[in-house]
Amino acid sequence: MKNKKISQSTKKHIRNEKAKIRREVQDVKKQEEMINKLCQKFFKKDENKRSI
């Protein structure tokens, strides 16, 4: 599987959102769930694009 490149600003946004989730949510399982949902939101968009 080929690694998808994402823009630097998107990486920064994901990193900031993950930090925000870790600060605000105390339950570790809930943190993992929310972080996985966040990542799926960004990586799902790239899967729909067609490779040329």
Residue pairs with C-beta under 8 A, 6 or more apart in sequence:
4 43
4 46
6 42
6 46
10 42
14 38
14 39
14 42
17 38
18 35
18 38
21 31
21 34
21 35
21 38
22 31
25 31
25 34
